[in-house]
Amino acid sequence: MSDTLGTDTAEGRRSQGTPGTGGTAASVPPAPPRAAARRRGRARTRLEIAALSAPAVITFLAFVIFPVALAAYYGFYQWKGYGKPTDWVGLNNYRLILTDPAFHDVLWHNGLILVLSLLIQGPLAIVLALLLNQRIRGRSTIRVLIFVPYIISEVIVGTGWSLMLQSNGAANDLLHRIGLGSLEADWLSDPDLALWTLMAIITWKYVGFAVILMLAGLQSIPDEIFEAAQIDGASYWQIQRRITLPLLGPTIRIWAFLSVIGSLQLFDLVYIIWGQYVSGTAGTSTMAIYMLAQGRNAGNYGYGSAVAVVMFVISLAVALVYQRFVLRRDLKGAVTEGTV
């Protein structure tokens, strides 16, 4: 009897099956392989990246790549700016640009502005940032006053400075009133002074941006490093030279990159203060001014498009060389391979 009871009990257990399966025996399906799960995860990640980056990519293609390609196309024609270009000139526009002494002059001006911007604004911004990084009275107010010129429109800045620096403007009038009339000068038209006047305006306008970047870099340096150096007996200047400047290097290099690109594309202030004609005689004309004067204003949009392409190629080459040899140490490790 016990054998029959044990048999019935075993059969009842078998008939009940696995819990949660409705009383019927069923085999659990095998879990999907890990490789398939990883592939699905990668595909989903790529799809998310594509969806999120699509607006930026479309905007970049529409407002950067397409205009450059269109300018390169028009650069092969002698085109008046309307109708379909039909007067094919090939590389003649580019040959004229590279052999034009006027273009050599404006290229030299851009290069000089680039070098002077780095040599003047960089050290000045570092000194001001070190000063404003200290606990001094009115520090916030001084920071605001230094940064305000950067957010003012170039039109307002150019108009204001052009009115003050005219021969009968406020600058010469002030010098005359304080007994320094011998220092009065034609700040805008004198070829020996015009470029330095431009550099003074550029420094006043853009040094605030550099100071803000330097301050951000300084505040990212832990205070414990300075405290340890002071305990070891390092002087203030040794700390700045051995610790602050090396750790501030990435910020300085990023600012220098932005300054270089801005110097190569300088247009607004020169055009507003000097115009396309006076800038040539005053020695402040730039590649962008040359493009406007020889392209749109001369009714030769094909030549102007070719100048735009040359400017783009020069800026791109400088950016790539700078990234390859200067920013390489900062970009190294910023992108991790094999994460997608």
MARNU-489605 format. One line per 5 residues: number of its first residue (from 1); their letters; for each residue x, y, z of N, C-alpha, C, O. Coordinates in steps of 0.05 Angstrom, whole numbers, plus 5000, padded with zeros to 4 digits. Example, Ala and Ser with C-alpha at 12.3 -4.5 7.8 and 13.67 -1.06 7.14 Angstrom:
1 = AS = 5264/4886/5156/5246/4910/5156/5264/4934/5156/5285/4934/5169 | 5257/4955/5142/5273/4979/5143/5258/5001/5157/5268/5023/5161
//
This chain:
1 = MSDTL = 5016/4976/5000/5000/5000/5000/5017/5025/5000/5010/5045/4987 | 5038/5024/5014/5057/5047/5015/5070/5051/4988/5075/5074/4980 | 5075/5028/4974/5087/5031/4947/5068/5045/4928/5076/5062/4912 | 5042/5038/4930/5022/5050/4913/5019/5080/4919/5016/5096/4901 | 5019/5087/4945/5017/5115/4953/5040/5131/4943/5037/5154/4934
6 = GTDTA = 5064/5119/4945/5088/5134/4936/5088/5138/4906/5096/5159/4896 | 5077/5118/4892/5076/5121/4863/5056/5142/4855/5062/5159/4837 | 5033/5142/4868/5013/5163/4861/5023/5190/4867/5018/5209/4852 | 5037/5193/4889/5048/5219/4896/5068/5229/4876/5067/5252/4868 | 5085/5212/4867/5106/5220/4847/5092/5228/4821/5100/5247/4808
11 = EGRRS = 5071/5212/4813/5057/5218/4788/5043/5245/4790/5042/5261/4771 | 5032/5251/4814/5018/5276/4818/5038/5300/4816/5031/5321/4805 | 5062/5296/4827/5081/5317/4825/5090/5322/4796/5093/5344/4787 | 5092/5300/4781/5100/5303/4754/5078/5316/4737/5084/5332/4719 | 5053/5311/4744/5031/5322/4729/5028/5352/4735/5018/5367/4718
16 = QGTPG = 5036/5361/4759/5034/5389/4766/5054/5406/4751/5049/5430/4746 | 5076/5394/4743/5095/5409/4727/5111/5429/4744/5111/5428/4768 | 5123/5447/4730/5140/5468/4742/5122/5490/4752/5104/5499/4738 | 5127/5501/4776/5111/5523/4786/5111/5546/4767/5132/5552/4755 | 5088/5559/4762/5087/5582/4745/5082/5576/4716/5082/5594/4699
21 = TGGTA = 5079/5550/4709/5075/5543/4681/5047/5533/4676/5041/5521/4655 | 5028/5538/4695/5000/5530/4690/4995/5501/4695/4975/5490/4685 | 5014/5488/4709/5010/5460/4715/5019/5441/4693/5016/5417/4696 | 5030/5451/4671/5039/5434/4649/5069/5436/4648/5081/5457/4652 | 5081/5414/4643/5110/5413/4641/5119/5427/4615/5109/5421/4593
26 = ASVPP = 5137/5446/4618/5148/5460/4594/5177/5466/4599/5185/5472/4621 | 5192/5465/4578/5221/5472/4580/5225/5502/4578/5212/5515/4562 | 5243/5513/4595/5249/5542/4595/5266/5548/4571/5286/5535/4567 | 5258/5568/4554/5274/5574/4531/5302/5584/4539/5304/5598/4559 | 5322/5577/4524/5349/5586/4531/5352/5616/4528/5340/5629/4510
31 = APPRA = 5369/5628/4545/5374/5657/4544/5389/5663/4518/5405/5647/4509 | 5384/5688/4507/5398/5695/4482/5428/5697/4487/5437/5704/4509 | 5444/5691/4467/5473/5692/4471/5482/5721/4477/5469/5740/4469 | 5505/5723/4491/5515/5749/4499/5523/5765/4474/5520/5790/4473 | 5534/5752/4454/5543/5767/4430/5520/5781/4416/5522/5804/4408
36 = AARRR = 5497/5767/4415/5473/5780/4402/5464/5803/4418/5456/5824/4407 | 5464/5801/4445/5456/5823/4462/5474/5847/4459/5465/5870/4458 | 5500/5841/4457/5519/5863/4453/5515/5877/4426/5516/5902/4424 | 5509/5861/4405/5504/5873/4379/5479/5891/4379/5479/5912/4368 | 5459/5881/4393/5434/5898/4395/5440/5923/4410/5429/5945/4404
41 = GRART = 5456/5921/4431/5463/5945/4447/5478/5965/4431/5474/5989/4432 | 5498/5955/4415/5513/5973/4398/5496/5987/4377/5498/6011/4372 | 5478/5971/4365/5460/5982/4344/5442/6004/4356/5437/6024/4344 | 5432/5999/4380/5415/6019/4393/5431/6044/4400/5421/6066/4397 | 5456/6040/4409/5472/6064/4415/5478/6080/4391/5477/6105/4391
46 = RLEIA = 5485/6066/4369/5490/6081/4344/5465/6095/4334/5467/6118/4324 | 5442/6083/4337/5417/6096/4329/5412/6121/4346/5403/6141/4335 | 5417/6119/4371/5413/6142/4389/5432/6165/4381/5425/6188/4380 | 5457/6158/4376/5477/6178/4369/5469/6191/4342/5471/6216/4339 | 5460/6175/4323/5452/6186/4297/5428/6205/4300/5427/6226/4288
51 = ALSAP = 5409/6197/4317/5385/6214/4321/5392/6240/4334/5381/6261/4327 | 5410/6239/4354/5417/6263/4369/5435/6282/4353/5434/6306/4356 | 5453/6270/4337/5472/6287/4322/5461/6296/4294/5473/6313/4281 | 5439/6284/4286/5428/6291/4259/5423/6321/4256/5431/6332/4235 | 5410/6335/4275/5405/6363/4271/5431/6379/4268/5432/6397/4251
56 = AVITF = 5451/6373/4284/5476/6388/4282/5490/6381/4256/5502/6399/4243 | 5490/6356/4247/5502/6349/4222/5489/6362/4198/5502/6372/4180 | 5462/6362/4198/5447/6375/4176/5453/6405/4176/5457/6417/4154 | 5453/6418/4199/5460/6447/4200/5488/6452/4190/5492/6471/4175 | 5507/6436/4198/5535/6439/4189/5537/6436/4159/5551/6452/4146
61 = LAFVI = 5524/6416/4149/5525/6412/4120/5512/6435/4104/5522/6443/4083 | 5490/6445/4115/5475/6465/4101/5488/6493/4102/5487/6508/4083 | 5501/6499/4125/5511/6526/4129/5542/6528/4128/5553/6550/4129 | 5556/6506/4125/5585/6506/4123/5594/6492/4098/5607/6505/4081 | 5589/6467/4096/5599/6451/4074/5587/6460/4047/5601/6464/4028
66 = FPVAL = 5560/6463/4046/5548/6471/4021/5556/6498/4012/5562/6501/3988 | 5558/6519/4029/5568/6545/4019/5597/6544/4009/5604/6557/3989 | 5614/6528/4023/5641/6526/4014/5643/6512/3986/5657/6521/3969 | 5627/6491/3983/5626/6477/3957/5615/6495/3935/5625/6495/3913 | 5595/6511/3942/5584/6529/3922/5603/6551/3915/5606/6559/3892
71 = AAYYG = 5618/6562/3935/5638/6582/3930/5661/6571/3912/5671/6584/3894 | 5668/6546/3918/5689/6533/3901/5679/6530/3872/5695/6533/3853 | 5654/6524/3869/5642/6522/3842/5643/6549/3827/5651/6551/3804 | 5633/6570/3841/5633/6596/3828/5661/6607/3823/5665/6623/3805 | 5680/6598/3839/5708/6607/3836/5720/6600/3810/5741/6611/3802
76 = FYQWK = 5709/6581/3795/5719/6573/3769/5707/6589/3746/5712/6584/3723 | 5690/6609/3753/5676/6625/3733/5682/6654/3737/5689/6664/3758 | 5678/6669/3715/5677/6698/3716/5648/6705/3717/5634/6707/3697 | 5638/6709/3742/5609/6711/3747/5602/6738/3759/5616/6748/3776 | 5580/6749/3749/5571/6776/3758/5552/6775/3781/5543/6796/3791
81 = GYGKP = 5544/6751/3790/5527/6749/3814/5498/6743/3808/5482/6740/3827 | 5491/6742/3783/5463/6736/3776/5463/6718/3751/5482/6719/3734 | 5443/6702/3748/5441/6684/3726/5460/6660/3730/5475/6658/3749 | 5459/6642/3711/5476/6618/3712/5504/6625/3702/5508/6636/3681 | 5525/6618/3718/5552/6624/3709/5559/6608/3685/5556/6583/3684
86 = TDWVG = 5569/6622/3664/5576/6608/3639/5605/6614/3630/5616/6599/3614 | 5617/6636/3640/5644/6644/3632/5665/6629/3648/5675/6639/3668 | 5672/6605/3638/5691/6588/3652/5719/6599/3650/5728/6604/3628 | 5733/6602/3673/5760/6612/3673/5779/6592/3686/5803/6597/3688 | 5768/6570/3697/5785/6550/3709/5799/6560/3734/5786/6571/3752
91 = LNNYR = 5825/6556/3735/5841/6564/3759/5852/6592/3756/5869/6600/3772 | 5842/6607/3737/5853/6634/3732/5848/6652/3756/5866/6668/3763 | 5824/6651/3768/5819/6667/3792/5839/6662/3814/5848/6680/3827 | 5844/6636/3819/5863/6629/3840/5891/6638/3834/5906/6645/3852 | 5898/6636/3809/5925/6646/3801/5928/6676/3805/5949/6685/3814
96 = LILTD = 5907/6691/3798/5907/6720/3803/5910/6726/3833/5924/6745/3840 | 5895/6711/3849/5896/6716/3878/5925/6713/3888/5935/6730/3902 | 5937/6690/3881/5963/6684/3892/5985/6701/3881/6007/6702/3893 | 5981/6715/3859/6001/6732/3847/5995/6762/3851/6011/6779/3843 | 5973/6768/3864/5965/6796/3868/5980/6808/3892/5978/6797/3914
101 = PAFHD = 5996/6829/3888/6010/6841/3911/5992/6851/3932/5999/6852/3956 | 5968/6860/3925/5948/6870/3944/5940/6847/3963/5937/6851/3987 | 5937/6823/3952/5930/6800/3969/5953/6793/3988/5949/6785/4011 | 5977/6796/3978/6001/6791/3995/6001/6810/4018/6008/6803/4041 | 5994/6835/4013/5993/6855/4034/5973/6848/4056/5978/6849/4080
106 = VLWHN = 5949/6841/4047/5928/6835/4067/5934/6810/4082/5928/6807/4106 | 5947/6791/4068/5955/6766/4082/5976/6772/4103/5976/6761/4125 | 5994/6791/4097/6014/6799/4117/6001/6813/4140/6009/6810/4163 | 5980/6830/4135/5966/6844/4156/5953/6824/4175/5954/6826/4199 | 5939/6804/4163/5927/6783/4180/5947/6768/4197/5943/6763/4220
111 = GLILV = 5970/6761/4185/5991/6748/4200/6002/6764/4222/6007/6754/4244 | 6005/6791/4217/6015/6808/4238/5995/6812/4260/6003/6812/4283 | 5970/6815/4253/5949/6817/4273/5948/6791/4290/5945/6793/4315 | 5951/6768/4278/5951/6743/4292/5974/6742/4312/5969/6735/4336 | 5998/6748/4304/6021/6747/4322/6018/6767/4345/6023/6761/4368
116 = LSLLI = 6011/6792/4338/6008/6813/4359/5986/6806/4378/5988/6813/4402 | 5964/6794/4369/5943/6786/4387/5952/6766/4407/5946/6769/4431 | 5968/6747/4398/5978/6727/4417/5998/6739/4437/5998/6733/4460 | 6015/6757/4427/6036/6768/4444/6026/6789/4463/6037/6793/4484 | 6004/6803/4456/5994/6824/4473/5971/6814/4491/5973/6817/4515
121 = QGPLA = 5952/6801/4479/5929/6793/4495/5935/6770/4514/5925/6769/4537 | 5952/6751/4505/5958/6728/4522/5970/6736/4549/5959/6730/4570 | 5994/6748/4549/6006/6756/4574/5989/6775/4591/5987/6772/4615 | 5975/6794/4578/5958/6812/4592/5935/6797/4606/5928/6803/4629 | 5923/6778/4592/5901/6763/4603/5910/6746/4627/5896/6744/4647
126 = IVLAL = 5934/6734/4625/5944/6718/4647/5950/6735/4671/5943/6727/4694 | 5962/6758/4668/5967/6776/4690/5941/6785/4704/5939/6785/4728 | 5922/6793/4687/5896/6802/4699/5882/6779/4713/5869/6783/4733 | 5883/6755/4701/5870/6732/4714/5883/6726/4741/5869/6719/4760 | 5910/6727/4742/5924/6721/4767/5916/6742/4788/5913/6736/4812
131 = LLNQR = 5913/6767/4779/5905/6788/4798/5877/6785/4807/5871/6787/4831 | 5859/6779/4789/5831/6776/4796/5824/6750/4810/5802/6746/4820 | 5844/6732/4810/5840/6707/4824/5846/6709/4854/5841/6691/4870 | 5857/6732/4862/5863/6738/4890/5838/6750/4903/5819/6759/4890 | 5838/6749/4929/5816/6760/4945/5821/6790/4949/5834/6798/4968
136 = IRGRS = 5811/6806/4930/5814/6835/4931/5786/6847/4931/5767/6835/4922 | 5785/6872/4942/5759/6886/4943/5751/6894/4915/5767/6904/4899 | 5725/6890/4909/5714/6898/4883/5722/6879/4860/5721/6886/4837 | 5730/6854/4867/5739/6835/4847/5716/6829/4827/5721/6828/4803 | 5692/6825/4836/5670/6819/4818/5664/6842/4799/5659/6837/4776
141 = TIRVL = 5665/6866/4810/5660/6889/4793/5681/6892/4771/5675/6898/4748 | 5706/6888/4779/5728/6890/4759/5725/6869/4737/5730/6874/4714 | 5717/6845/4745/5713/6823/4726/5691/6831/4706/5695/6827/4682 | 5670/6842/4716/5648/6851/4698/5657/6872/4679/5651/6872/4655 | 5672/6892/4689/5681/6914/4672/5700/6905/4651/5700/6916/4629
146 = IFVPY = 5716/6885/4657/5735/6875/4637/5720/6859/4616/5728/6859/4592 | 5699/6845/4623/5685/6828/4605/5664/6842/4588/5657/6833/4567 | 5655/6865/4597/5634/6880/4583/5641/6886/4554/5624/6882/4537 | 5665/6896/4548/5671/6902/4520/5667/6879/4501/5660/6882/4478 | 5671/6855/4511/5669/6831/4494/5640/6826/4485/5636/6817/4462
151 = IISEV = 5621/6833/4501/5593/6827/4494/5580/6851/4480/5557/6849/4471 | 5595/6873/4477/5584/6896/4462/5586/6890/4432/5606/6878/4423 | 5566/6897/4417/5566/6892/4388/5590/6906/4375/5598/6928/4382 | 5601/6892/4354/5623/6904/4339/5616/6930/4326/5632/6947/4322 | 5590/6933/4318/5581/6957/4305/5584/6981/4325/5593/7002/4318
156 = IVGTG = 5575/6976/4349/5576/6998/4370/5605/7004/4376/5612/7027/4378 | 5621/6983/4379/5649/6988/4386/5663/7003/4363/5678/7022/4368 | 5659/6994/4339/5672/7007/4316/5664/7035/4313/5680/7053/4308 | 5638/7040/4315/5628/7068/4312/5638/7086/4333/5647/7108/4328 | 5638/7077/4358/5647/7093/4381/5677/7100/4378/5684/7123/4381
161 = WSLML = 5693/7080/4372/5722/7085/4370/5728/7102/4346/5746/7119/4347 | 5714/7098/4324/5719/7115/4300/5713/7144/4305/5727/7162/4295 | 5692/7150/4321/5686/7178/4328/5706/7190/4347/5713/7213/4344 | 5715/7174/4366/5735/7184/4385/5762/7188/4374/5777/7206/4382 | 5770/7172/4354/5797/7173/4344/5801/7189/4318/5822/7189/4306
166 = QSNGA = 5780/7203/4309/5783/7221/4286/5802/7244/4293/5809/7249/4316 | 5811/7258/4272/5830/7280/4277/5819/7301/4296/5834/7312/4312 | 5793/7306/4294/5780/7325/4312/5763/7311/4333/5743/7322/4343 | 5770/7286/4339/5754/7270/4358/5761/7275/4387/5777/7293/4394 | 5749/7259/4404/5752/7263/4433/5780/7257/4442/5790/7269/4461
171 = ANDLL = 5794/7238/4430/5821/7230/4439/5840/7253/4436/5855/7260/4454 | 5841/7266/4412/5859/7288/4408/5851/7313/4424/5868/7328/4434 | 5825/7316/4427/5815/7339/4444/5824/7335/4473/5831/7355/4486 | 5822/7311/4483/5831/7306/4511/5861/7311/4514/5869/7323/4533 | 5877/7303/4495/5906/7308/4496/5912/7337/4495/5930/7347/4509
176 = HRIGL = 5897/7352/4479/5901/7381/4478/5893/7395/4504/5907/7413/4513 | 5872/7386/4517/5863/7399/4541/5881/7394/4565/5883/7411/4583 | 5894/7371/4565/5912/7365/4588/5941/7373/4582/5959/7365/4597 | 5945/7388/4561/5972/7398/4555/5990/7379/4540/6014/7383/4540 | 5979/7359/4528/5995/7340/4512/5988/7342/4483/5986/7321/4469
181 = GSLEA = 5984/7366/4474/5977/7370/4446/5998/7359/4426/5991/7353/4403 | 6023/7357/4435/6043/7347/4417/6039/7317/4410/6051/7307/4391 | 6023/7304/4426/6018/7275/4421/5994/7271/4403/5987/7248/4396 | 5980/7293/4395/5958/7289/4377/5967/7277/4350/5988/7283/4340 | 5951/7259/4340/5958/7245/4316/5934/7237/4300/5911/7238/4310
186 = DWLSD = 5938/7229/4276/5917/7218/4259/5916/7188/4263/5929/7173/4248 | 5902/7180/4284/5903/7152/4293/5893/7132/4273/5900/7109/4273 | 5875/7141/4256/5862/7122/4237/5874/7122/4209/5872/7101/4196 | 5886/7144/4200/5895/7145/4173/5925/7143/4170/5935/7136/4148 | 5940/7148/4191/5969/7146/4190/5978/7117/4188/5972/7101/4206
191 = PDLAL = 5991/7108/4166/5999/7080/4163/6017/7071/4186/6018/7047/4191 | 6032/7089/4198/6050/7081/4220/6035/7077/4246/6046/7064/4265 | 6011/7086/4248/5996/7084/4273/5971/7067/4271/5961/7056/4291 | 5960/7065/4247/5933/7053/4244/5933/7024/4254/5914/7016/4267 | 5953/7009/4247/5953/6981/4255/5955/6978/4286/5942/6961/4297
196 = WTLMA = 5971/6996/4298/5972/6995/4328/5946/7005/4340/5939/6996/4362 | 5933/7023/4327/5906/7032/4337/5887/7008/4335/5872/7004/4354 | 5888/6993/4313/5871/6970/4311/5877/6949/4332/5859/6938/4344 | 5903/6945/4338/5910/6926/4359/5900/6935/4386/5892/6918/4403 | 5901/6961/4392/5891/6971/4417/5861/6966/4420/5852/6958/4441
201 = IITWK = 5847/6970/4398/5818/6966/4399/5812/6936/4402/5794/6929/4418 | 5826/6919/4387/5821/6890/4389/5827/6880/4417/5813/6864/4428 | 5849/6890/4429/5856/6882/4456/5835/6891/4476/5826/6875/4493 | 5826/6915/4474/5805/6925/4492/5779/6909/4488/5765/6904/4508 | 5774/6901/4464/5749/6887/4458/5749/6857/4467/5730/6848/4479
206 = YVGFA = 5771/6844/4463/5772/6815/4466/5788/6804/4490/5787/6780/4495 | 5802/6821/4503/5818/6811/4526/5800/6801/4548/5809/6784/4563 | 5776/6812/4551/5758/6802/4572/5751/6773/4568/5749/6759/4588 | 5748/6764/4544/5742/6736/4539/5765/6719/4547/5762/6697/4559 | 5790/6728/4541/5813/6712/4549/5816/6712/4579/5824/6691/4590
211 = VILML = 5810/6734/4593/5812/6734/4622/5792/6715/4635/5799/6700/4654 | 5768/6713/4624/5748/6695/4635/5757/6666/4631/5754/6650/4649 | 5769/6660/4608/5779/6633/4604/5801/6626/4623/5802/6605/4635 | 5820/6645/4627/5842/6641/4645/5833/6637/4674/5843/6621/4689 | 5813/6653/4682/5802/6650/4709/5789/6623/4713/5792/6611/4734
216 = AGLQS = 5775/6614/4693/5763/6587/4695/5785/6566/4697/5782/6547/4713 | 5806/6569/4682/5828/6550/4685/5842/6551/4712/5849/6530/4723 | 5846/6575/4723/5858/6578/4749/5841/6566/4771/5852/6553/4789 | 5815/6569/4769/5798/6559/4790/5794/6529/4789/5784/6517/4808 | 5803/6517/4767/5802/6488/4765/5827/6474/4777/5828/6450/4780
221 = IPDEI = 5847/6491/4785/5871/6480/4797/5866/6477/4827/5859/6497/4840 | 5870/6454/4839/5865/6450/4868/5883/6468/4885/5907/6471/4879 | 5872/6480/4906/5888/6497/4924/5909/6481/4939/5929/6493/4948 | 5905/6455/4942/5924/6439/4958/5952/6439/4944/5972/6437/4958 | 5952/6442/4918/5978/6442/4904/5994/6467/4912/6018/6466/4917
226 = FEAAQ = 5980/6490/4912/5994/6515/4920/6002/6514/4949/6024/6523/4956 | 5985/6504/4966/5992/6502/4995/6016/6484/4999/6033/6490/5016 | 6017/6462/4985/6041/6444/4988/6066/6458/4978/6087/6454/4990 | 6064/6473/4956/6088/6487/4946/6097/6509/4966/6121/6512/4970 | 6078/6523/4979/6086/6543/4999/6099/6530/5023/6118/6541/5034
231 = IDGAS = 6089/6507/5031/6101/6493/5054/6130/6484/5047/6147/6485/5064 | 6134/6477/5022/6161/6469/5013/6179/6493/5010/6203/6489/5003 | 6169/6517/5013/6186/6541/5012/6187/6555/4985/6204/6571/4980 | 6169/6548/4966/6169/6560/4940/6159/6589/4942/6140/6594/4957 | 6171/6607/4927/6162/6635/4926/6138/6638/4908/6130/6619/4894
236 = YWQIQ = 6126/6662/4908/6102/6666/4892/6108/6663/4863/6093/6650/4848 | 6130/6674/4853/6137/6672/4825/6145/6644/4817/6140/6635/4795 | 6158/6630/4835/6164/6602/4829/6139/6585/4827/6137/6567/4809 | 6119/6590/4843/6094/6576/4842/6080/6582/4815/6070/6563/4802 | 6080/6607/4807/6067/6614/4782/6081/6602/4758/6069/6592/4739
241 = RRITL = 6108/6602/4759/6123/6592/4736/6124/6562/4735/6123/6550/4713 | 6126/6549/4758/6129/6520/4758/6103/6504/4760/6101/6481/4753 | 6082/6517/4771/6057/6503/4776/6034/6515/4760/6021/6501/4744 | 6029/6541/4763/6006/6554/4751/6007/6553/4721/5988/6543/4708 | 6028/6562/4709/6029/6563/4680/6028/6536/4667/6014/6532/4647
246 = PLLGP = 6043/6516/4677/6040/6489/4665/6012/6478/4667/6001/6466/4648 | 5999/6481/4690/5971/6471/4693/5951/6488/4678/5929/6478/4671 | 5958/6512/4672/5941/6530/4656/5945/6526/4626/5931/6538/4610 | 5964/6509/4619/5971/6505/4591/5948/6498/4573/5945/6510/4552 | 5931/6478/4580/5909/6472/4562/5890/6495/4557/5881/6498/4534
251 = TIRIW = 5885/6511/4577/5867/6535/4573/5881/6555/4555/5868/6566/4537 | 5907/6559/4559/5921/6578/4542/5921/6569/4513/5918/6585/4494 | 5925/6543/4509/5926/6533/4481/5899/6535/4467/5897/6540/4443 | 5877/6530/4482/5851/6532/4470/5845/6562/4463/5835/6567/4442 | 5852/6580/4482/5848/6608/4476/5864/6617/4452/5854/6632/4434
256 = AFLSV = 5889/6608/4450/5906/6615/4427/5894/6605/4401/5896/6619/4381 | 5883/6582/4401/5870/6571/4377/5847/6589/4368/5845/6595/4345 | 5830/6596/4387/5807/6614/4380/5817/6641/4371/5806/6653/4352 | 5839/6651/4383/5850/6677/4375/5861/6676/4347/5858/6695/4331 | 5875/6654/4340/5886/6651/4313/5865/6650/4292/5867/6665/4272
261 = IGSLQ = 5844/6635/4296/5822/6633/4276/5808/6660/4274/5802/6669/4252 | 5803/6674/4296/5791/6700/4295/5808/6721/4281/5797/6738/4267 | 5834/6719/4284/5852/6738/4270/5852/6734/4240/5853/6753/4225 | 5850/6709/4232/5850/6703/4203/5824/6712/4190/5824/6718/4166 | 5803/6713/4205/5776/6720/4194/5767/6748/4202/5743/6754/4199
266 = LFDLV = 5785/6765/4212/5777/6791/4222/5765/6808/4199/5776/6811/4177 | 5742/6819/4205/5728/6836/4185/5713/6859/4198/5716/6882/4189 | 5696/6854/4218/5676/6873/4227/5689/6900/4235/5682/6921/4225 | 5708/6899/4254/5719/6924/4264/5733/6940/4243/5731/6964/4242 | 5748/6926/4226/5763/6940/4205/5744/6953/4185/5748/6976/4177
271 = YIIWG = 5723/6939/4178/5704/6950/4158/5688/6974/4170/5683/6993/4156 | 5681/6972/4196/5665/6994/4208/5682/7018/4213/5673/7041/4208 | 5707/7015/4222/5724/7038/4229/5738/7050/4205/5738/7074/4201 | 5749/7033/4188/5765/7043/4165/5750/7041/4139/5756/7057/4121 | 5733/7022/4135/5720/7018/4110/5739/7004/4091/5762/6998/4097
276 = QYVSG = 5729/6997/4067/5744/6981/4049/5765/6996/4034/5785/6985/4024 | 5763/7023/4033/5782/7039/4018/5804/7051/4036/5827/7049/4029 | 5796/7062/4058/5816/7074/4076/5833/7052/4088/5857/7057/4094 | 5822/7028/4093/5838/7007/4105/5862/6999/4088/5883/6991/4098 | 5858/7001/4062/5881/6994/4044/5903/7014/4046/5927/7006/4047
281 = TAGTS = 5898/7039/4047/5919/7059/4050/5930/7062/4078/5953/7070/4082 | 5914/7055/4098/5922/7057/4126/5938/7032/4135/5950/7033/4156 | 5937/7011/4119/5952/6987/4126/5938/6969/4146/5950/6954/4161 | 5911/6970/4146/5895/6953/4164/5877/6934/4149/5861/6920/4161 | 5879/6933/4123/5861/6916/4107/5867/6886/4113/5890/6879/4118
286 = TMAIY = 5847/6870/4112/5849/6841/4117/5839/6825/4093/5829/6837/4074 | 5842/6799/4094/5833/6782/4072/5803/6785/4068/5794/6784/4045 | 5788/6787/4090/5759/6790/4087/5752/6817/4073/5733/6818/4057 | 5766/6838/4080/5762/6864/4066/5769/6862/4037/5755/6873/4020 | 5791/6849/4031/5799/6845/4003/5778/6829/3988/5772/6836/3965
291 = MLAQG = 5767/6809/4000/5746/6793/3987/5722/6810/3981/5710/6808/3959 | 5714/6828/3999/5691/6845/3994/5696/6865/3972/5680/6869/3954 | 5720/6878/3973/5727/6898/3953/5730/6887/3925/5720/6899/3906 | 5744/6864/3923/5749/6853/3897/5727/6835/3886/5726/6828/3863 | 5709/6827/3904/5687/6810/3896/5661/6824/3891/5654/6832/3869
296 = RNAGN = 5646/6829/3913/5619/6840/3910/5620/6869/3899/5606/6876/3880 | 5637/6886/3911/5638/6914/3903/5649/6918/3875/5643/6938/3862 | 5665/6899/3866/5676/6901/3839/5658/6887/3818/5664/6887/3795 | 5637/6875/3828/5619/6861/3810/5630/6835/3799/5620/6825/3779 | 5650/6824/3813/5662/6799/3804/5659/6778/3826/5678/6773/3841
301 = YGYGS = 5636/6767/3827/5629/6748/3848/5645/6722/3846/5650/6708/3866 | 5653/6715/3822/5669/6691/3818/5696/6694/3831/5706/6676/3845 | 5709/6718/3828/5734/6723/3840/5732/6724/3871/5748/6714/3885 | 5710/6737/3880/5705/6738/3909/5701/6711/3921/5710/6706/3943 | 5687/6693/3906/5683/6666/3916/5710/6651/3918/5714/6636/3936
306 = AVAVV = 5727/6656/3899/5754/6644/3899/5770/6654/3923/5784/6638/3936 | 5768/6679/3930/5781/6690/3953/5771/6677/3979/5786/6670/3997 | 5744/6673/3980/5732/6660/4003/5743/6631/4006/5748/6622/4028 | 5746/6617/3984/5757/6590/3985/5786/6590/3995/5793/6573/4011 | 5801/6609/3985/5829/6611/3994/5830/6617/4024/5846/6605/4039
311 = MFVIS = 5813/6635/4034/5812/6640/4063/5805/6615/4078/5816/6609/4099 | 5785/6600/4068/5777/6575/4081/5800/6555/4082/5805/6543/4103 | 5814/6553/4060/5837/6533/4059/5859/6542/4079/5870/6525/4092 | 5865/6568/4079/5886/6577/4098/5878/6572/4127/5894/6562/4143 | 5853/6579/4134/5843/6575/4161/5843/6545/4168/5851/6538/4190
316 = LAVAL = 5834/6529/4149/5833/6500/4154/5861/6488/4158/5865/6472/4176 | 5880/6497/4141/5907/6487/4144/5920/6495/4170/5932/6479/4184 | 5916/6520/4178/5926/6529/4204/5914/6514/4227/5927/6506/4246 | 5887/6510/4225/5874/6495/4247/5884/6466/4249/5888/6456/4271 | 5887/6453/4226/5897/6425/4227/5925/6423/4237/5931/6406/4253
321 = VYQRF = 5942/6442/4228/5970/6441/4238/5971/6447/4268/5986/6435/4283 | 5955/6466/4277/5954/6473/4305/5944/6450/4322/5955/6443/4343 | 5923/6437/4312/5913/6414/4326/5933/6391/4327/5935/6376/4347 | 5947/6387/4305/5966/6365/4303/5990/6368/4321/5999/6349/4334 | 6000/6392/4323/6025/6396/4337/6022/6410/4365/6040/6408/4381
326 = VLRRD = 6000/6424/4369/5997/6439/4394/5975/6427/4412/5979/6422/4436 | 5952/6422/4400/5929/6411/4416/5930/6381/4419/5912/6369/4432 | 5949/6368/4407/5950/6339/4408/5951/6328/4436/5937/6309/4443 | 5967/6341/4453/5969/6331/4481/5943/6335/4497/5938/6320/4515 | 5928/6355/4489/5902/6360/4503/5880/6342/4493/5863/6334/4509
331 = LKGAV = 5881/6335/4467/5860/6318/4456/5866/6289/4460/5848/6272/4457 | 5890/6282/4466/5897/6254/4470/5882/6242/4493/5883/6252/4516 | 5868/6221/4488/5852/6208/4509/5824/6220/4512/5808/6209/4528 | 5818/6242/4498/5791/6253/4500/5770/6235/4487/5747/6235/4496 | 5778/6220/4467/5760/6202/4454/5769/6173/4459/5792/6167/4454
336 = TEGTV = 5752/6158/4470/5759/6130/4477/5750/6112/4455/5726/6112/4448 | 5768/6096/4445/5761/6078/4423/5747/6053/4434/5752/6044/4457 | 5730/6042/4418/5717/6017/4425/5694/6020/4445/5685/6000/4457 | 5684/6044/4450/5662/6048/4468/5635/6045/4455/5615/6042/4468 | 5634/6045/4428/5609/6043/4413/5609/6017/4398/5590/6011/4384
//
